[in-house]
């Protein structure tokens, strides 16, 4: 079972709304979001599998971390 994380999806939505893509997120991107340490680590590393396992929406993962996906 995959847990859902409102805060994790909220930060991904905020980046997606900027129409920005990233290899990984920065501390500045994460500022003001109530994330757990594991979530922060996955976002900063651009860990696609880890983010999915933490409950990130697959659409948001693909939209934000598009450069990490092969064409």
Steps between C-alpha positions, in 0.01 A plus 500: 500500500631844406458774756387840380671817599308823465811711566706306247241541226450863596866586438495313167183687400663834587796424272274365223290819508814697421532287184850416621685172471782392725766232537463541876351756738689748714453617858343814353241288314416318824480806727166539676383143439440261791697203369651206678873435478452206262285713269756782501780258422309347205406839356853637531642187335235485229432141609206409277443152642535625857251780439249253357545272801446797732165571335579765241258521211662336194372775269664768717825304522517477120404864453757640744785255440456471121877537435561178697280294266641361178347637185 
